[in-house]
Amino acid sequence: MNDTTPQTADGKVLWHFTMSLDGFVAGPDHAMDWMAGTNRPGLEDEYVTTTGAVLGGRDGWDIAAAAGARPYGGDWDGPIFVLTHHPEDATPADGVTFLDCGPAEAVRIALAAAGGKNLEVHSPSIGTQLLDLGLIDEIDLHIAPVLLGEGIRLYHNPGGEPIHLHRVGETGPSAEVNVRYRPTTPAPEAPAERPIAG
């Protein structure tokens, strides 16, 4: 399976994540260390040049602010918008605006600040809300060859209707995508057999 064509800066609302094969975009407590070394060379640069603004949620921001993290390891510099019901107690940072409004208004504000480039949505919960509102133009996922088993899912909407998608840039846009991996983590040793008590 080939990657899609390179991302373009078209003023899209882009829900963008690296995701584990089992559907998690972050580990427990928003852990992201499992992503190290999984992206193809040059991938990050593609998004650094096509992203005009980032929209995220408060939970992710609190973790990022505590670690001093910025999108794309600090290589990207642009406006970040954090959607929160409590902007008054958020940790401030240069280039970060806290919004207490609905998700549609947050998209309008952030798209205007993106200057014609893409608005990247870095929040599963905000992305879900925007998908329900019809405001996601594209979902861009990089499936990492790792199974996390727990964490924060890309899309969690119990009781919701299925969302059907069309793959970009491929023939058969509604066909499944086949991926094939082999485990590299050694299996745990089997416990020694215990004698049967008599």
C-alpha positions in Angstrom: 0.0 0.0 0.0 1.4 3.4 -0.9 1.0 6.6 1.0 -1.4 9.1 -0.5 0.0 12.0 -2.5 1.7 14.7 -0.3 -0.5 16.9 1.8 -1.4 20.3 0.2 -2.1 23.6 1.9 -5.7 24.2 0.6 -7.3 25.8 3.6 -8.8 22.5 4.7 -10.0 21.5 8.2 -7.7 18.5 8.6 -8.2 16.0 11.4 -4.6 14.7 11.6 -3.0 12.1 13.8 -0.5 9.2 13.9 -2.6 6.3 15.1 -1.7 2.9 16.5 -3.0 -0.1 14.5 -5.6 -0.7 17.2 -7.0 2.8 16.9 -5.3 4.9 19.6 -3.9 8.4 18.9 -2.3 8.7 22.4 -1.5 6.3 25.1 -2.7 6.5 28.7 -2.3 10.0 30.1 -1.8 11.3 26.5 1.5 9.5 26.2 3.1 10.0 22.8 6.5 8.3 23.2 5.3 5.2 21.3 5.4 7.3 18.0 9.2 7.7 17.9 10.7 6.4 14.7 7.5 5.4 13.1 7.1 8.2 10.4 8.7 8.0 7.0 11.5 10.5 6.3 10.3 14.0 5.3 6.7 13.4 6.5 6.9 16.0 9.3 8.2 18.7 6.9 5.2 18.1 4.7 2.9 19.2 7.5 5.1 22.0 8.8 4.8 23.7 5.4 1.0 23.1 4.9 -0.3 23.9 8.4 -1.5 27.4 9.1 -3.1 26.9 12.5 -3.8 24.2 15.0 -6.9 23.6 17.0 -6.7 21.4 20.1 -8.5 20.7 23.4 -7.7 21.5 26.9 -6.6 18.1 28.1 -4.0 17.8 25.4 -2.9 21.4 26.0 -2.4 20.9 29.7 -0.1 17.9 29.0 1.8 19.8 26.2 2.2 23.0 28.2 3.6 21.1 31.2 6.2 19.5 28.9 6.9 22.7 26.9 5.9 20.9 23.7 4.9 22.5 20.4 3.5 20.8 17.3 6.1 19.0 15.2 8.8 19.2 17.8 8.9 23.0 17.6 9.7 23.0 13.9 6.3 24.5 13.2 5.5 28.1 14.3 2.0 29.4 14.0 -1.2 30.2 16.0 -2.6 27.5 18.3 -6.1 27.6 19.5 -7.3 25.7 22.5 -11.0 25.1 23.0 -11.8 25.1 26.7 -14.7 26.0 29.0 -12.3 27.4 31.5 -9.8 29.7 29.8 -9.2 31.6 33.0 -7.1 28.9 34.6 -5.3 27.7 31.4 -1.5 27.9 31.3 -0.7 30.8 28.9 2.0 30.6 26.2 3.1 32.7 23.2 1.0 32.1 20.1 -1.7 30.3 22.0 -5.3 31.6 22.2 -7.9 30.0 24.5 -11.4 29.9 23.1 -14.6 29.5 25.1 -17.1 29.0 22.2 -18.7 26.3 20.2 -16.6 24.1 17.9 -18.0 25.7 14.7 -17.0 29.2 15.9 -13.5 27.9 16.9 -13.1 26.5 13.4 -14.1 29.9 11.9 -11.6 31.8 14.0 -8.8 29.3 13.5 -9.3 29.0 9.7 -9.1 32.8 9.4 -5.8 32.8 11.3 -4.4 29.9 9.1 -4.0 32.3 6.2 -5.2 30.0 3.5 -3.2 27.0 4.8 -4.7 24.0 6.6 -6.2 24.1 10.0 -5.1 20.9 11.8 -7.4 19.5 14.5 -5.3 17.8 17.2 -8.1 16.6 19.4 -10.2 13.4 19.2 -13.2 14.9 21.0 -13.2 18.2 19.0 -12.7 16.2 15.8 -15.7 14.0 16.6 -17.8 17.1 17.2 -16.7 18.7 14.0 -17.3 15.5 12.1 -20.9 15.5 13.4 -21.2 19.2 12.3 -19.9 18.4 8.8 -16.8 20.6 9.3 -14.0 18.1 8.7 -12.7 18.2 5.2 -10.2 15.4 5.5 -9.1 12.8 8.0 -5.3 12.2 7.6 -4.0 9.3 9.5 -0.5 7.7 9.7 -1.0 4.1 11.0 2.0 3.2 13.2 3.1 -0.4 13.4 2.3 -0.7 17.1 -0.5 -2.1 19.2 -1.1 0.0 22.4 -4.0 -1.8 23.9 -5.2 1.3 25.8 -5.2 5.0 25.6 -7.2 7.7 23.8 -9.1 6.6 20.7 -9.3 8.7 17.5 -13.1 8.2 17.4 -15.2 7.2 20.3 -18.9 7.8 19.7 -21.0 5.0 21.4 -24.5 4.8 20.0 -23.6 7.0 17.0 -24.2 6.1 13.4 -21.3 4.7 11.3 -19.4 7.4 9.4 -18.5 6.1 5.9 -15.4 7.5 4.3 -13.8 7.7 0.8 -10.1 7.2 0.5 -8.3 10.1 -1.1 -6.3 9.6 -4.3 -7.0 5.9 -4.9 -9.2 3.9 -7.1 -11.9 2.1 -5.3 -12.3 4.9 -2.7 -14.7 2.9 -0.5 -12.6 -0.4 -0.4 -10.8 -1.5 2.7 -7.1 -0.8 3.2 -5.0 -3.8 3.7 -2.0 -3.6 5.9 0.3 -6.4 6.9 2.7 -6.5 9.9 4.8 -9.0 11.8 5.3 -8.7 15.6 8.8 -7.8 16.6 8.2 -7.8 20.4 9.3 -11.1 21.8 6.6 -13.2 23.3 6.9 -13.7 27.1 8.4 -17.0 28.1 5.9 -19.7 29.0 5.8 -20.4 32.8 7.4 -23.7 33.8 4.9 -26.5 34.3 4.0 -27.2 37.9 3.9 -30.8 39.1 0.4 -32.1 39.7 -0.2 -32.4 43.5 -1.0 -36.0 44.5 
